[in-house]
Amino acid sequence: MADNKRFIKAHKESTLTSGTEIWIDRVTGVNYLFHMDGYGAGLTVLLDKDGKPVVTPLEQLQNY
């Protein structure tokens, strides 16, 4: 890891009052979905079609 940041923001979509982001843990490769709307927000593990966590291969994270 070139810097000390544990998480990478891989994707962002937003409007004036809401937004959705995908964050990747650099240590485990696990993807998280973060959504905010107004004053509320939530974070959860991003799941694939089988209900398993989406994991980005650590080799792929070298590009971030």
TORLO-116549 format. One record per atom (N, C-alpha, C, O): chain; residue number from 1; x, y, z; atom name; residue in one letter. Coordinates in nm, 4 decimals. Example, Ala and Ser with C-alpha at 12.3 -4.5 7.8 and 13.67 -1.06 7.14 Angstrom:
2
   chain     n          x          y          z   atom   res
       A     1     1.3190    -0.5690     0.7800      N     a
       A     1     1.2300    -0.4500     0.7800     CA     a
       A     1     1.3200    -0.3300     0.7800      C     a
       A     1     1.4236    -0.3319     0.8465      O     a
       A     2     1.2850    -0.2250     0.7080      N     s
       A     2     1.3670    -0.1060     0.7140     CA     s
       A     2     1.2900     0.0030     0.7870      C     s
       A     2     1.3409     0.1138     0.8039      O     s
// end
This chain:
64
   chain     n          x          y          z   atom   res
       A     1     0.0837    -0.1170     0.0000      N     m
       A     1     0.0000     0.0000     0.0000     CA     m
       A     1     0.0889     0.1243     0.0000      C     m
       A     1     0.1697     0.1448     0.0906      O     m
       A     2     0.0725     0.2048    -0.1014      N     a
       A     2     0.1555     0.3235    -0.1151     CA     a
       A     2     0.1254     0.4279    -0.0080      C     a
       A     2     0.2154     0.4982     0.0379      O     a
       A     3    -0.0018     0.4376     0.0315      N     d
       A     3    -0.0375     0.5333     0.1358     CA     d
       A     3    -0.1086     0.4594     0.2493      C     d
       A     3    -0.1222     0.3372     0.2451      O     d
       A     4    -0.1527     0.5321     0.3481      N     n
       A     4    -0.2123     0.4707     0.4663     CA     n
       A     4    -0.3624     0.4507     0.4563      C     n
       A     4    -0.4239     0.4039     0.5521      O     n
       A     5    -0.4228     0.4841     0.3448      N     k
       A     5    -0.5676     0.4752     0.3333     CA     k
       A     5    -0.6122     0.3293     0.3219      C     k
       A     5    -0.5640     0.2554     0.2359      O     k
       A     6    -0.7039     0.2889     0.4088      N     r
       A     6    -0.7536     0.1517     0.4090     CA     r
       A     6    -0.8578     0.1305     0.3002      C     r
       A     6    -0.8664     0.0211     0.2445      O     r
       A     7    -0.9375     0.2327     0.2684      N     f
       A     7    -1.0477     0.2179     0.1739     CA     f
       A     7    -1.0264     0.3023     0.0492      C     f
       A     7    -0.9667     0.4099     0.0541      O     f
       A     8    -1.0767     0.2509    -0.0628      N     i
       A     8    -1.0704     0.3185    -0.1919     CA     i
       A     8    -1.2136     0.3472    -0.2358      C     i
       A     8    -1.2984     0.2582    -0.2308      O     i
       A     9    -1.2416     0.4694    -0.2786      N     k
       A     9    -1.3723     0.4994    -0.3370     CA     k
       A     9    -1.3658     0.4612    -0.4843      C     k
       A     9    -1.2994     0.5282    -0.5635      O     k
       A    10    -1.4351     0.3531    -0.5210      N     a
       A    10    -1.4270     0.3002    -0.6565     CA     a
       A    10    -1.5330     0.3568    -0.7498      C     a
       A    10    -1.5151     0.3563    -0.8716      O     a
       A    11    -1.6442     0.4062    -0.6932      N     h
       A    11    -1.7537     0.4549    -0.7769     CA     h
       A    11    -1.8356     0.5569    -0.6993      C     h
       A    11    -1.8499     0.5468    -0.5774      O     h
       A    12    -1.8896     0.6562    -0.7715      N     k
       A    12    -1.9731     0.7572    -0.7073     CA     k
       A    12    -2.0802     0.8045    -0.8039      C     k
       A    12    -2.0512     0.8377    -0.9188      O     k
       A    13    -2.2046     0.8073    -0.7564      N     e
       A    13    -2.3167     0.8673    -0.8284     CA     e
       A    13    -2.3856     0.9586    -0.7292      C     e
       A    13    -2.4081     0.9192    -0.6148      O     e
       A    14    -2.4198     1.0802    -0.7705      N     s
       A    14    -2.4838     1.1695    -0.6745     CA     s
       A    14    -2.5745     1.2706    -0.7425      C     s
       A    14    -2.5616     1.3016    -0.8610      O     s
       A    15    -2.6669     1.3203    -0.6611      N     t
       A    15    -2.7528     1.4311    -0.7005     CA     t
       A    15    -2.7307     1.5391    -0.5958      C     t
       A    15    -2.6374     1.5313    -0.5159      O     t
       A    16    -2.8155     1.6379    -0.5967      N     l
       A    16    -2.7985     1.7476    -0.5020     CA     l
       A    16    -2.8129     1.7022    -0.3570      C     l
       A    16    -2.7409     1.7511    -0.2699      O     l
       A    17    -2.9045     1.6098    -0.3298      N     t
       A    17    -2.9308     1.5712    -0.1909     CA     t
       A    17    -2.9039     1.4253    -0.1589      C     t
       A    17    -2.9207     1.3846    -0.0439      O     t
       A    18    -2.8624     1.3447    -0.2567      N     s
       A    18    -2.8364     1.2040    -0.2285     CA     s
       A    18    -2.7175     1.1539    -0.3093      C     s
       A    18    -2.6756     1.2168    -0.4064      O     s
       A    19    -2.6643     1.0401    -0.2676      N     g
       A    19    -2.5512     0.9840    -0.3388     CA     g
       A    19    -2.5297     0.8386    -0.3024      C     g
       A    19    -2.5678     0.7929    -0.1947      O     g
       A    20    -2.4679     0.7672    -0.3945      N     t
       A    20    -2.4336     0.6275    -0.3745     CA     t
       A    20    -2.2872     0.6094    -0.4114      C     t
       A    20    -2.2414     0.6602    -0.5138      O     t
       A    21    -2.2139     0.5368    -0.3276      N     e
       A    21    -2.0715     0.5135    -0.3509     CA     e
       A    21    -2.0392     0.3667    -0.3261      C     e
       A    21    -2.1058     0.2998    -0.2471      O     e
       A    22    -1.9367     0.3177    -0.3943      N     i
       A    22    -1.8839     0.1851    -0.3675     CA     i
       A    22    -1.7422     0.2041    -0.3150      C     i
       A    22    -1.6588     0.2685    -0.3786      O     i
       A    23    -1.7168     0.1469    -0.1977      N     w
       A    23    -1.5865     0.1537    -0.1324     CA     w
       A    23    -1.5261     0.0147    -0.1285      C     w
       A    23    -1.5974    -0.0832    -0.1066      O     w
       A    24    -1.3947     0.0045    -0.1497      N     i
       A    24    -1.3251    -0.1240    -0.1464     CA     i
       A    24    -1.2205    -0.1206    -0.0351      C     i
       A    24    -1.1414    -0.0268    -0.0245      O     i
       A    25    -1.2222    -0.2250     0.0471      N     d
       A    25    -1.1233    -0.2420     0.1535     CA     d
       A    25    -0.9940    -0.2929     0.0903      C     d
       A    25    -0.9937    -0.4006     0.0307      O     d
       A    26    -0.8854    -0.2189     0.1017      N     r
       A    26    -0.7583    -0.2567     0.0402     CA     r
       A    26    -0.6956    -0.3810     0.1013      C     r
       A    26    -0.6138    -0.4464     0.0366      O     r
       A    27    -0.7317    -0.4146     0.2233      N     v
       A    27    -0.6727    -0.5312     0.2897     CA     v
       A    27    -0.7453    -0.6596     0.2515      C     v
       A    27    -0.6812    -0.7613     0.2249      O     v
       A    28    -0.8790    -0.6559     0.2486      N     t
       A    28    -0.9573    -0.7769     0.2225     CA     t
       A    28    -1.0131    -0.7843     0.0811      C     t
       A    28    -1.0443    -0.8933     0.0331      O     t
       A    29    -1.0262    -0.6699     0.0134      N     g
       A    29    -1.0867    -0.6658    -0.1194     CA     g
       A    29    -1.2382    -0.6614    -0.1167      C     g
       A    29    -1.3011    -0.6555    -0.2224      O     g
       A    30    -1.2993    -0.6641     0.0027      N     v
       A    30    -1.4450    -0.6626     0.0151     CA     v
       A    30    -1.4995    -0.5263    -0.0287      C     v
       A    30    -1.4439    -0.4218     0.0052      O     v
       A    31    -1.6102    -0.5297    -0.1054      N     n
       A    31    -1.6763    -0.4082    -0.1555     CA     n
       A    31    -1.7925    -0.3716    -0.0648      C     n
       A    31    -1.8659    -0.4588    -0.0184      O     n
       A    32    -1.8090    -0.2425    -0.0396      N     y
       A    32    -1.9171    -0.1913     0.0444     CA     y
       A    32    -1.9985    -0.0901    -0.0339      C     y
       A    32    -1.9441    -0.0133    -0.1132      O     y
       A    33    -2.1295    -0.0904    -0.0112      N     l
       A    33    -2.2189     0.0058    -0.0719     CA     l
       A    33    -2.2568     0.1089     0.0332      C     l
       A    33    -2.3063     0.0742     0.1404      O     l
       A    34    -2.2335     0.2352     0.0019      N     f
       A    34    -2.2674     0.3456     0.0917     CA     f
       A    34    -2.3710     0.4315     0.0216      C     f
       A    34    -2.3520     0.4711    -0.0934      O     f
       A    35    -2.4806     0.4605     0.0906      N     h
       A    35    -2.5839     0.5473     0.0325     CA     h
       A    35    -2.6212     0.6545     0.1337      C     h
       A    35    -2.6387     0.6264     0.2522      O     h
       A    36    -2.6331     0.7778     0.0856      N     m
       A    36    -2.6753     0.8890     0.1703     CA     m
       A    36    -2.7901     0.9605     0.1014      C     m
       A    36    -2.7938     0.9735    -0.0209      O     m
       A    37    -2.8840     1.0066     0.1838      N     d
       A    37    -2.9990     1.0787     0.1313     CA     d
       A    37    -3.0441     1.1768     0.2381      C     d
       A    37    -3.0892     1.1365     0.3453      O     d
       A    38    -3.0319     1.3049     0.2088      N     g
       A    38    -3.0651     1.4065     0.3089     CA     g
       A    38    -2.9724     1.3948     0.4284      C     g
       A    38    -2.8504     1.4034     0.4142      O     g
       A    39    -3.0303     1.3750     0.5471      N     y
       A    39    -2.9504     1.3645     0.6686     CA     y
       A    39    -2.9206     1.2200     0.7077      C     y
       A    39    -2.8541     1.1962     0.8085      O     y
       A    40    -2.9689     1.1229     0.6294      N     g
       A    40    -2.9486     0.9818     0.6626     CA     g
       A    40    -2.8457     0.9169     0.5723      C     g
       A    40    -2.8224     0.9614     0.4599      O     g
       A    41    -2.7842     0.8109     0.6233      N     a
       A    41    -2.6849     0.7377     0.5450     CA     a
       A    41    -2.6780     0.5942     0.5943      C     a
       A    41    -2.7161     0.5638     0.7074      O     a
       A    42    -2.6286     0.5061     0.5074      N     g
       A    42    -2.6131     0.3667     0.5448     CA     g
       A    42    -2.4979     0.3033     0.4701      C     g
       A    42    -2.4621     0.3457     0.3602      O     g
       A    43    -2.4400     0.2007     0.5314      N     l
       A    43    -2.3266     0.1287     0.4733     CA     l
       A    43    -2.3524    -0.0199     0.4891      C     l
       A    43    -2.3912    -0.0649     0.5969      O     l
       A    44    -2.3313    -0.0972     0.3825      N     t
       A    44    -2.3506    -0.2415     0.3885     CA     t
       A    44    -2.2547    -0.3096     0.2928      C     t
       A    44    -2.2038    -0.2477     0.1993      O     t
       A    45    -2.2307    -0.4369     0.3168      N     v
       A    45    -2.1482    -0.5163     0.2263     CA     v
       A    45    -2.2241    -0.5308     0.0945      C     v
       A    45    -2.3447    -0.5557     0.0946      O     v
       A    46    -2.1545    -0.5153    -0.0169      N     l
       A    46    -2.2149    -0.5325    -0.1484     CA     l
       A    46    -2.2177    -0.6815    -0.1794      C     l
       A    46    -2.1144    -0.7482    -0.1725      O     l
       A    47    -2.3359    -0.7347    -0.2137      N     l
       A    47    -2.3523    -0.8777    -0.2367     CA     l
       A    47    -2.3707    -0.9088    -0.3842      C     l
       A    47    -2.4244    -0.8278    -0.4598      O     l
       A    48    -2.3250    -1.0290    -0.4250      N     d
       A    48    -2.3464    -1.0732    -0.5625     CA     d
       A    48    -2.4810    -1.1443    -0.5729      C     d
       A    48    -2.5571    -1.1469    -0.4761      O     d
       A    49    -2.5108    -1.2010    -0.6874      N     k
       A    49    -2.6418    -1.2631    -0.7093     CA     k
       A    49    -2.6659    -1.3850    -0.6214      C     k
       A    49    -2.7808    -1.4246    -0.6018      O     k
       A    50    -2.5595    -1.4456    -0.5678      N     d
       A    50    -2.5720    -1.5620    -0.4801     CA     d
       A    50    -2.5750    -1.5234    -0.3327      C     d
       A    50    -2.5809    -1.6105    -0.2458      O     d
       A    51    -2.5710    -1.3934    -0.3040      N     g
       A    51    -2.5741    -1.3476    -0.1653     CA     g
       A    51    -2.4386    -1.3487    -0.0965      C     g
       A    51    -2.4309    -1.3354     0.0256      O     g
       A    52    -2.3315    -1.3644    -0.1738      N     k
       A    52    -2.1959    -1.3634    -0.1187     CA     k
       A    52    -2.1342    -1.2248    -0.1385      C     k
       A    52    -2.1682    -1.1552    -0.2342      O     k
       A    53    -2.0440    -1.1844    -0.0489      N     p
       A    53    -1.9797    -1.0531    -0.0641     CA     p
       A    53    -1.9017    -1.0419    -0.1948      C     p
       A    53    -1.8357    -1.1366    -0.2376      O     p
       A    54    -1.9107    -0.9249    -0.2571      N     v
       A    54    -1.8299    -0.8972    -0.3757     CA     v
       A    54    -1.6887    -0.8667    -0.3278      C     v
       A    54    -1.6679    -0.7795    -0.2434      O     v
       A    55    -1.5917    -0.9398    -0.3832      N     v
       A    55    -1.4517    -0.9229    -0.3436     CA     v
       A    55    -1.3704    -0.8916    -0.4684      C     v
       A    55    -1.3706    -0.9686    -0.5644      O     v
       A    56    -1.3013    -0.7788    -0.4667      N     t
       A    56    -1.2109    -0.7409    -0.5752     CA     t
       A    56    -1.0760    -0.8056    -0.5485      C     t
       A    56    -1.0215    -0.7912    -0.4390      O     t
       A    57    -1.0205    -0.8776    -0.6477      N     p
       A    57    -0.8880    -0.9387    -0.6263     CA     p
       A    57    -0.7851    -0.8323    -0.5872      C     p
       A    57    -0.7811    -0.7239    -0.6454      O     p
       A    58    -0.7028    -0.8645    -0.4888      N     l
       A    58    -0.6052    -0.7668    -0.4379     CA     l
       A    58    -0.5079    -0.7215    -0.5461      C     l
       A    58    -0.4578    -0.6091    -0.5407      O     l
       A    59    -0.4804    -0.8071    -0.6443      N     e
       A    59    -0.3907    -0.7676    -0.7547     CA     e
       A    59    -0.4503    -0.6520    -0.8340      C     e
       A    59    -0.3780    -0.5657    -0.8837      O     e
       A    60    -0.5823    -0.6514    -0.8452      N     q
       A    60    -0.6504    -0.5449    -0.9191     CA     q
       A    60    -0.6437    -0.4113    -0.8455      C     q
       A    60    -0.6535    -0.3054    -0.9075      O     q
       A    61    -0.6272    -0.4160    -0.7163      N     l
       A    61    -0.6231    -0.2928    -0.6354     CA     l
       A    61    -0.4902    -0.2191    -0.6477      C     l
       A    61    -0.4786    -0.1052    -0.6026      O     l
       A    62    -0.3914    -0.2813    -0.7073      N     q
       A    62    -0.2621    -0.2164    -0.7269     CA     q
       A    62    -0.2752    -0.0938    -0.8162      C     q
       A    62    -0.1921    -0.0032    -0.8088      O     q
       A    63    -0.3797    -0.0892    -0.9019      N     n
       A    63    -0.4004     0.0212    -0.9941     CA     n
       A    63    -0.4568     0.1455    -0.9283      C     n
       A    63    -0.4562     0.2529    -0.9885      O     n
       A    64    -0.5055     0.1331    -0.8056      N     y
       A    64    -0.5667     0.2472    -0.7364     CA     y
       A    64    -0.4638     0.3234    -0.6574      C     y
       A    64    -0.4968     0.4227    -0.5925      O     y
// end
